[in-house]
Amino acid sequence: MQKRSMEEMNRLSVDEFRQAEKFPFVIVLENIRSLNNVGSFFRTADAFRAETIYLGGYTPSPPHREITKSALGAERAVAWQKVNDTLELVRNLREEGYILVAVEQTLDSVPLHKFRPKYAAKYAFVFGNEVEGVSEELLAVTDMCVEIPQFGTKHSFNVSVSAGIVLWKFVEENLT
């Protein structure tokens, strides 16, 4: 096997990315504290052509050296917005027609392998704090929760790893 060159991968420029059609989802971050996690979210949002990342509560925002280090410049391509009131944001997204999905372990969570997005619907995926998860007040207004099945000794993935898994599932469903 031979690796493909950068030219063979046909990657978009920042301007081409901004103009490209996006998959119908946004990412909502609630009080993510790690700059590296925030950078990883930008990189994942770039890979899966998210519409927007909302940086809620005390989630840090660019420009910051540690975000850029993980994002590898994706924070320049991906649309983002800093919001103080995440609950108000989520309510506004619902009014705009988004289906609100918290990525959280609850008694009513849908296992990710059983999650079937509605065709042509817009989704807002909510990711919570690294320790506390999605807050109870946000859970109360979401439409559903999805949970990634796990089989080891730990009860959770890193939040940015969870994003990669969940958003790939969403994009995969939209590709078929």
ABEGO torsion letter per residue (X at the ends): XBBBBAAAAGBBBAAAAAABBBBBBBBBBBGBABAAAAAAAAAAAAAAGBABBBBBEABBBOBBAAAAAAAGGAAAABBBBBBABAAAAAAAAAAAGBBBBBBBBBAABBBAAABBBBBGBBBBBBBBBAAAEBBAAAAAABABBBBBBBABABABBBAAAAAAAAAAAAAAAAAX
